[in-house]
Amino acid sequence: MTKYIIVTDTMCGPSYEWTTDENGKETICTYDSLEDAEKELDDTLEAINSDGREPEDYHDREEYFIEEYTGTETEDGRGQ
């Protein structure tokens, strides 16, 4: 089954949404459908932008994208 991830493009390369699994290991958050990933991203952006930030600190949807999870994604400084 295809899984999806939310990705932020940074100056240091792609950055992923992380969580801790039941074994205490950091792992990339995955979603069962593209729709689930889009809804999570929309909900997250709404929460981030509703906390009284200055306009220049708002996060735009264009800063993020959703892609298929391959299991080979890595991020410097993260153990996988």
C-alpha positions as CSV (number, residue, x, y, z in Angstrom):
1,M,0.0,0.0,0.0
2,T,1.3,3.5,-0.9
3,K,2.1,5.8,2.0
4,Y,2.5,9.5,1.8
5,I,4.7,12.0,3.7
6,I,4.7,15.8,4.2
7,V,7.9,17.5,3.1
8,T,9.3,20.9,3.7
9,D,12.0,22.1,1.3
10,T,14.7,23.9,3.4
11,M,18.1,25.4,2.5
12,C,19.7,22.2,3.9
13,G,17.5,19.9,1.8
14,P,14.2,18.2,2.4
15,S,12.8,18.1,6.0
16,Y,10.2,15.6,7.1
17,E,7.5,15.4,9.8
18,W,8.9,13.1,12.6
19,T,7.3,11.1,15.4
20,T,8.4,8.5,17.8
21,D,7.2,4.9,17.2
22,E,6.1,2.4,19.9
23,N,9.8,1.3,20.4
24,G,11.0,4.9,21.1
25,K,12.7,5.2,17.7
26,E,12.2,8.4,15.6
27,T,10.4,7.7,12.4
28,I,8.9,9.8,9.6
29,C,5.1,10.4,9.9
30,T,3.3,8.6,7.1
31,Y,-0.3,8.8,5.9
32,D,-2.4,6.1,4.2
33,S,-3.7,8.4,1.5
34,L,-2.9,11.6,-0.2
35,E,-6.2,13.1,1.2
36,D,-5.1,12.2,4.8
37,A,-1.8,13.9,4.3
38,E,-3.4,17.0,2.8
39,K,-5.9,17.2,5.6
40,E,-3.2,16.9,8.2
41,L,-1.1,19.6,6.5
42,D,-4.1,21.9,6.3
43,D,-4.9,21.3,10.0
44,T,-1.3,21.8,11.0
45,L,-1.0,25.1,9.1
46,E,-4.2,26.4,10.5
47,A,-3.1,25.7,14.0
48,I,0.4,27.2,13.5
49,N,-1.0,30.3,11.9
50,S,-3.7,30.9,14.4
51,D,-1.5,31.3,17.5
52,G,-1.0,35.1,17.1
53,R,2.1,35.1,15.0
54,E,3.2,38.2,13.2
55,P,2.2,38.1,9.5
56,E,5.9,37.6,8.4
57,D,6.0,34.4,10.5
58,Y,3.0,32.8,8.9
59,H,3.6,29.5,7.1
60,D,2.3,29.2,3.5
61,R,1.0,26.0,1.9
62,E,3.6,26.6,-0.9
63,E,6.4,25.9,1.6
64,Y,5.3,22.2,1.8
65,F,4.6,19.4,-0.6
66,I,3.3,15.8,-0.3
67,E,5.1,12.9,-1.9
68,E,5.1,9.1,-1.8
69,Y,7.1,7.5,1.0
70,T,9.8,5.2,-0.3
71,G,11.4,4.3,3.0
72,T,14.8,5.7,1.9
73,E,14.2,9.2,3.1
74,T,16.9,10.4,5.5
75,E,17.6,13.7,7.2
76,D,20.9,14.9,8.6
77,G,21.0,14.8,12.3
78,R,18.2,12.2,12.6
79,G,18.7,8.5,13.4
80,Q,16.7,6.1,11.3
